[in-house]
Amino acid sequence: MKIKPILGHLYVQVLLGVALGILVGALWPDFGAGLKPLGDAFVKLVKFMIAPIVFCTIVSGITSMTDVKKVGPTLLRALGLFYALTALALALGLGAVLLLHPGTGMHVDPAHLDGSVAAKVSGELKDSTPAEFLLGLIPTTFVGAFADGQVLPVLLLALLCGFAFTRLGPTGQLALDVVNSFNRLFFVVFGFLMRFAPIGAFGAMAFTVGKYGAHSIGNLGLLILAFYLACVVFVVVGLGIVARASGVSLWQVLKYFRDEILIVLATSSSEPVLPRLLSKLERLGCDRGVVGLVVPAGYSFNLTGTAVYLTLASMFIAQACDIHLGWGEIALMLGMMLLTSKGAAGVTGSGFVALVATLSVMPHVPVAGVALIVGIDRFMSEARALTSTVCNVVCCIAVARWQKALDTEVLRTELSSGFVPSPAERRALAAAVPTH
């Protein structure tokens, strides 16, 4: 009698998909490894929805603000918090690798490393100079911003259009109504796509276990342990302090977003849950304008999980190759990582690309050393995406609180209820339509 309602929850369905994926990958490794297209298809299926949803949400958020002058301070506070937490994540990653020394004793000769892995990724990297980064913010054409699938050009375009709508006033209301209508349409479509999340989770986990298995971890298990330990400390201590300062319980926030956490954990990507984060943060009482600005920006500027990974992986390679780095060289590397950890898309493998980009400009650590961790990168991609996702949620609540754009009564009510919607609300959530 009670089984059917329980199975109706998305997080239960995703858990079942994960469990089945692990089972299939363990019992039939070759078959499980062949299920990779299921996970890739789900991520690709939802990824093409991200750009239009970000555009419509930001435009709608700016035009809904009673005081447009608050847009600047909101973004500045968000970026300040992003960089402070990124610095903390880098420090924790450094502390973990110096404490556990996962690479010490491997005595790897850099001359014997396979440089083809790094060369392949380096060939795909775009220019990472400040000038090229700024130019990358500008789309080639209006439609090109959506066609390329990059968040930052869409963010710039949405900001320009949002401010333009506030200047047009009543004359632009018709076009604004179209944008708002498309916003609701995209959320409904995304709700349909989310029904495939358990299948995507099943395929992704079956591939991971079938392809790599426990044997591939070997002596690199300590590196994975150090990484997960640093991520847990960052979430529990760092984000716990930010949440407490914002008047919320981190545990209640994690419980409220359990569906999204499980989807990110299974798919190793934060992009599939972006529309649901926007919807549920509004439901928590965060102002629509703040949500529409902070969360999309966080997807490019607040990749704290990647920041933890960069310090750990870089120092691990140095330890494995018996390369001693002085504090000045470490400080230079951390400063570079403050830049390379930004702007990467929240998809599987972006952290690995950011690592190659960092080592490519560091003269002391061989970039070919990434070949040492390419086999276990998949085991760390889940924690990277999950840490960044939780951080973006907490940051949005914090910025909304600081901007006095948070309904604390709604927040307390929603968090205490643990998000238990009525049947009608459950149907609305299934369609992922934000309620206002």
N, C-alpha and C positions, 0 to 999 in steps of 0.2 A: 504493500500500500504506500509506503513512504519512499520506496526506491525510485520511482518515476520522478517525483519532485526534486530529489537530490541529483539525479542524472541531468536534470534540466539546467543546472548551473554550469556556466562555461568553464569555471576553474576545475570542476569535477571531470568534465569531458576532456580537458587538456591533460589532467593528471592521468586519466586512463590511457590517452594517446601516448604520453611519455612512458608509462609503465609497459605498454604493449611494444613500443619501439625498443626499449631496453631489452625486453624478453626476446624479440625477434632478432635483434642484432647479436645477442649473446648465443642464441641457439643456432641461428643460420647466418653467420657473418657475411657471406657472399651475397645472399639475398638481401640482407639488411643494408649493406653498402650500396646495393642497386636501387634502394628506395630514396636516395638523395634528391631526385627530381621532385618528390612530393614536398619536401621542405622548401626547396628553392622556388617551386611554383607558387607556394603560398606567399612567401616574402615578395616575389615579383608581382604577384597578383595585387597585393595591397600597396606596393610601392608607387604604382602609377597614380594612386589616389592622393598621395601626400601633398604634391605641389598645389593642386587646386584647393584642397582643404586648408592648407596653410594660408594661401592667398585670401580666400573668402573669410576665414576666421579672423585674420588680422584686420582686414578692411572693415568687417562688421564690428570688431572690438574697438577700433579707433573711432568710428562714427557713433558708437554707443556711449563713448565717454562724454560726460557733461562738460569737462574741462580738458580740451585737447592739449593744453600746456603741460598736462601731467605725463604725456607720452615720453618726453625727454627724460625727466627724472626717473620714471619707471624703468626705462632701458638702462640708464646709468647705474641705478642701484642693482639691477639684475646682473649687469656685466661685472660690477665690483664684487658682488657675492660669488659669481662664477669664478673669477680669477683667484679670489681668496681660497675657495674650496679646491681649486685645481692645485694651488701651491701646497695645500695641506695633503692632497692625494699624492703629489710627487714626493713630499717629505716622508709619508708613511711607506710608500714603496721603497724608498731608499733605506729607511730604518729596517724594514723587513729583510731586505737582501743583505744588509750589513750584519744583522743579528743571526740569521740562519746560514749564511754563506752557501747557497745552493750550488754554486759553480766551482767552489774551491776543491781542488784535488783531481779535476778532470784532465788537466795538463794537455789541452788541445793545441796543436800546432796550427796557427792561422793559415800557413801555407798549404795545409792539406784540406782546408775547408772548401766545400762546393760553392763557388760564387755564382752559379747559374740561377739559384733561387733569388738572391738579391738582385741580380742583373735583370731578371724577368720583371720583378716588381718595380725596379728603378726605371725601366723603360716605359712603364705605364704611368709614372708620376709626372705631374705637371710642374712647371716652375714654381718654386716655393719662396721666391723672393717677395719682400713686402709689396713691391710695385705690382708684381703679377697677381698676388693675392687680392689687392684692391681692385685691379682690373677684372678679376674673376667675379667680383660682386656685380658687375654690370652685364646684363644679358645682351646677346647680340641683337635679338629682336624681342618684341613683346611676347610673342608666342614661344620663342626660343627658351625663355625662362622656364616655361612649363615642360617643354620637350626634353631639355637636358636633365631634368629631375634633380637639380641642385637646389638646396633649401635657401641658401644665402641670396642668390639673385631674385628668387621669388619673394623673399622677405623685403628686399629693397623695393621691388615693384609694388608690393602690397602697402608699404609705408607711404609711397608717393601717391598711390590711388586713394588711400584712406584719407590723407590730408586734403587731397583734391576734392573729395566728396564733402568734406566739412566746409570747404570754401563755396562749393556750388549751391549748397542749401536746398531749397525746394525744387530748383530746376534739375538737380541730379537725383531726386528721390526715386524716379522710375528706374534708373540704372542701378541704384543702390538696392532697390527691391529685388531686382534680377539677381544681384550678387547674393543677397540673403536667401533667396529661393534656391539658388544653386548650392549654397552652403547646406541647407537642409536636405537637398537631393543627394549630395555627396555623402552625408552622414548615413542616410538610409541605405545607399549602395554599399557603404563600408560595413554596415550592420549585416547585410547579406553575406559579404565576403568573410566576416568573422566566424561564420558558421563552419568554415573549413579549417579553423584554427586547430582543432584536435587532429585532423588528418595531417596538417603541416607539422605539428609537434611529433606525431608518430613517425613520419618519414625522416625528420631531422635527427631524432634520437636513434632510430634504427641505423641510420648511416654512420653516426658518430661511434656508436658501440661496435657495429660490424666492421667499419673501416679501420679504426685504431685499436680498440680493445684495451684491456688493462696492460697487456704486455708492452705496448708502445710507450708507456710512461717511463718504465725503468728507473734509471738514476735521476731522471728529470722530475720525479714525483715531489721532491723537496721544493723545487721551483714553483710547482702548482700549489703546494701547501702554503708557501710564503705569500703567493699572490692572493689566494683566498683569505688568508689571515689578515692581510693588509686591507682588503676590501671590506671584510667584516668589521674591523676596527674603525675604518672610515665611516661606514654606515651607522654603526652603533654609537660611537663616540662623537665623531664630527657632525653627522646629520642629526644625531640625537640632541646635541646642544642647540643646533639651529632650530629644530622643531620645538624644543622646550622654550627657547627664547620667543618663539612665535605663539606660544600658548597651546600647543597641541602635543599629543603623545605620538611618538614615532611608531610604537607598536600598533596603535589604532589606525594610523595612516597606512602602514604595511598591510594590515588586515583589510582595510577598505579597498585597496588596489590589488588584492590577491589574484584576481583574474588576469590582470595585465602583467603582474610579476611572473606568473607561471608561463604565459605566452612568450615573454621575453626570454625566460630561462630555457624554454624548449626550442625556440627558433634562433637563439643567439643574435637577435636583432631587436632594436628598440622601435624601428619604424612601424611595424604592424599595430602598435598600441597607441600611436600618437593621437588619432581622432578620439579614441575612448578616454585618453587622459584629459584632453580638452573638455570633453563633455562632463566627466565626473568631477573635475576641478571646479567647473561652474556650479555643479550640483552641490558641492561642498560649501558654496557661499563666496568663492573668489569672483571678483569682478570680471566680467567677460573681456573687457579691454586688457586687463592685466594678464589674464590667461592667454589671450591671443598674441601677446607680445613676448612674454617670458618663456613659455614652453617651446615655441618654434625656434627662438634664439638659442635656447639651451641645447637644442639638438645639434647645434654647430659649435657653440662656445662653452659648453658645460659637460664635456666628455671626461668626467673624473675617473671613470673606470679605465679609460685609455691612459690617463695620466699615471695611475698606479702601475699599469702594465709597462709603460715606457721605461720607468726607472728600474723596475725589477729586471726586465729583459736585457736592458743595456748593461747593467752592472753584472748580471749573470754571465753574459758573454765575456765581459772583461775578466771576471774571476776564472771562467773556464779556460781562457787563453793565457792565464797568468800575467795579465796586464794590470799594473798598479796605477790607479788614478789618484792624483792629488786632490785636495779639497778645492783648489782653484779650477781644475779641470771638471770636477763634479759640478761645481757651481755654474760653469759655462754650459755644461750639458743640460742642467735643470732649466737654465734660462732659455735654451733652444727648445726644450720640450714644452715650455709655456706657449710657444708659437705652434709647434708641430702637432700638439694635441688638440688644436682648435681647427674647426672647419671640416673635419672628417665626417662623412655621413655615418649615421648610426646603423650600419649594416655589418653583417658578418665579414671579418677580415680587414676592416678599416684600421683597427689597432695595429695590425701587422704592417700595413702600408705606412702608417705614421712612424713605426719603428724604423723601417728602412729609410724613410725621409730624414729621420733624426741622425742615424748613423752615417748617412751619406755625406753629411757636412761636419762630422766629428773626426778629426785626424787620428785619434788614439785608439778607438775601438773599431775592429774590422767589420765592415758591413756584411761580409760573407759569413759572419758568425750567426746570422739569422737562420742559417741552415741547421743550426743546433736545435732550434725550438720550433721549426715549421711543423714537425710531426705532432706536437702537443698544443699548438696554438688554438686548435678547436676546443680543447678542454678549458681554455681560459677565456674564450670569446663570450661564453654565457655570462660569466661574472663581470666582464667589462660592460656589456650592454645593460645588465641588471643594475649595477652600481650607478651608472649614468642616469638610468631611468628614474630610480628612487630619488637621486639627487635633484633631478629636474622637478619632480613633484614637490619635494620639501622646499626648494627654492621658490617655486611659484606661490606657495602658501605664505612663506616668509615675506616676499616682496609685497604681496597683497596686504598683509598685516601692516607692514611699514608704510604703505601708501594709503592706509585707512580705506582700503577697498575690499575688506573681508567682513562678511556677515558672521560674527562670532556665534550667534545663536544658532544659525543654520549649521555652522561647522560642528558645534558640539552635538547637535541633534543627529546629524548624519553619521558622525564618527561613533557615537554611542550606540546607534542602531546597527552598526556593522554592515550597512548597505543591504537591507532586506526589503526589496521593492514589493509593492502589491502586484497582483497579476497584470493589471493594466500597465503599471510602470515597467514590469518585466518585459512586456511586449514592446513598449517604447524603447527600452534599453537594447533589446535585441536588434532594433532598427538603428540603434546608436544615434538617436536624434536628441540633441541637447535641449533641455527644458529651461525656459526663461520665465 
